[in-house]
Amino acid sequence: MTAPVPATTEPPAPRRSRRDSRRPQLLDAAARRFRRGGYSATSMRDIAGDAGMLAGSMYHHFPSKEDLLVAVHEEGIRRITKAVEEALDGVRGPWQRLEAAAAAHLAVLLDGGDYAVVVIRELPHESAALRRTLAPVRDAYEDIFRRLVDDLPLSAATPRHHVRLMLLGALNWSQTWYRPGGEAPEAIARGFIRLLRGEH
């Protein structure tokens, strides 16, 4: 008689530590506070209270408010990068790719999310060290647009870094003038790219 073959079972999924499970709550609370009140006016106690934690417990997750701001920026950039990379998937043609990336960038910025607003607006001027820490995070994302602009069929005399800076500046400034219910992000991006191409 053949012995029964023991049933195979999947290995148990690794348990997330309580510390890891509270991190998203803290980041969400910090992003919301930084957006509404500004970085300088926000305290660690404010963020801890919003996340339902004691202020002292929060320091086990993030040693300082500066660490929290960096983490919020990293998460915000991760979300925008993901949206842009997904929008570029399968798109051919340099102008079409730039338009797709611009539309995705705008869609994230204009959806009212806390992270996107903090990434664009909250770069403390009083801390040079913090600005130096955040610069590589932002630069890594801007490299996507650097490559897209480098691929454009522009004349050799055109300063491509000016084109990139002008486009990103226009996209990011949209948070200031955009009103819900206005043009769709795709339409705004199309208009910007047509201007760059000299189309009317």
N, C-alpha and C positions, 0 to 999 in steps of 0.2 A: 504494500500500500504506500502510495507516494505521500510524503509529508506535505502538509499545506504550506504554500508559499506565504510568508508573512506579508501583510499589506504594507505597501510603502507609504510613508507619510512625508509631507513637506516639512522641512526644518522650521521650527518656530521663528517667526519674524522677530528681529531684534527689537527689544523694548526701547522706546524712546525715554530718555531720562526726563524727569520733571523739569530740569533746567532747560532742556531743548524745547519742551512743549510750551513753555511760557515765552520763549523768544518771539514768536510771531505776534503774540498779544502786546508785548512791550514795543515792538517795532511799529505796529499799527497805532498804538497810543502815542508814541513819540512823533510819528509822521503827522498825526492829526493835530497835536499840540504845536509842533513847529510850524505847520501851515497856518493855523488860526492865530496864534499869538506871537510867532517869531521865535527864533532860537534863543536870543538873549533873554527874553521875558519868560521863558519856560524853565521850570525847575524839575529836578529829578523827582521830587515829591509829587508834583503835578502828574507826571507821567505814571509813576507807581500807582497813584490813586485811581487814575483812569483804567489801569490794567488790573485793578483789584488786588494790589500787592502792598506790602509794607515797604516803605522807602529803603530800609536797610537791606531787605531781601533782593532788591533790584541790583545792588552792586555785585552780587554773585554772577549776574548775567552780563552787565556792562559796568566796568569800573568807573566810567565818567560820562558826562553828558556829551563830550566830544566823541567818545566811542560810539554812542548811540547815533549821533548825527552821521558819522561815517557809515554805520550799518544801514541807516535809512537811505542814504545816497546809493550805497551798493545795491540794495534791494530795488530802489527806483530805477537805477540804470539797468539792472537785470531784466526788469519787466519791459522797459522800452526796447532794449536790445532784442529780446525774444519776439516782440511784436514786429520789429523791423525785419529780422531774419526770416520770420514766417512769411511776411509780405513779399520778400524778395525771391522766395522759393519758386522756381520755374519761370520767372520773368526774364525775358530776353530783351536786349537793346539797352544801351547806356542811358538814354533819356527816360525810357520806360522804367528802368530800375530805380533811377533817382526819384522819379515821381512816386513810385510805389513806396519807397522808403520814407519820403516826405509825408505821404498820406498816413502811413502807419505811425510815424512820430507824432503827427498832429492828433491822430485819434486817441493816443494815450494821454497826451497833454490836455486835451479838451474834454475828457470824460468826467472831469471833476474829482479825480482821485487825489488823495493827499500826497502820495509819494512823488508823483510827477511835478506837483507844484513846488514841493520842497527841493527837488533836484534842480529845477530851473531858477528858483528865486532865493533859496536859503544858503548862501555862501558867506559866512560871517567875515566881516572886514576887520574885526578887532583881533583876530587870531591868525597871524601869518603862518604859524606851524600847521594849524588845521587846514588852511587853504592849500598848503603844500601837500598835505595828506590826501585831500579830496581831488586835487588836480589830475593825478594819474587815473583815477576812477572815471572821471569825465572824459579824459583824453582817449581812453580805450574805446569808449563808445563813439567819439567823434572820428576815430579811425575808419569806421564804416563809411561815413560820408566822405572822408578823404579819398578812399579808394573809389567810391562811386563817381566823385567829381574828376578824379584823375583819368577815368575811363571815357569821359566826354570828348566828343570830337570838336574841341575848341582850338582856336588859333594858338600858335606857339607864344604869341605875345600876351595872351590872357593869363593873368596871375590866378592860378587855380585856388590858392589858399584864400584869396579874397572872395572868390565865388563861394567857396565852402562857408566861410565866416558870414557872408552876407545871407546865404540861404538859412543857415542855422539860426542866425539872429532874427530873421523874419519869422521862422517857424516858432521859435521860443517866445517872441513878443506877442504871438497870437493869444496867449493866456491873458494879456492885458485888455485887448479890445474885443475878443470874441464874446458873443452872447448866446446862450442856449437857444436853439431853434434857428440859428443862422445857417450859413452855408455848411454843407457837409465837409469833413476833412478832405475827402477826395477832391472836391471841387476847388477848395482853397489851394491844395497842393498842385492841382493841374494849372491853376492860374499863375502860381509862382514859377512853375517850370516853363510855361509858355513865355513869360517875361524874360527868363534867362535865355530862351531860344530865340528871342527877338520876334516872336509871333504876336499878332494882334487879333 
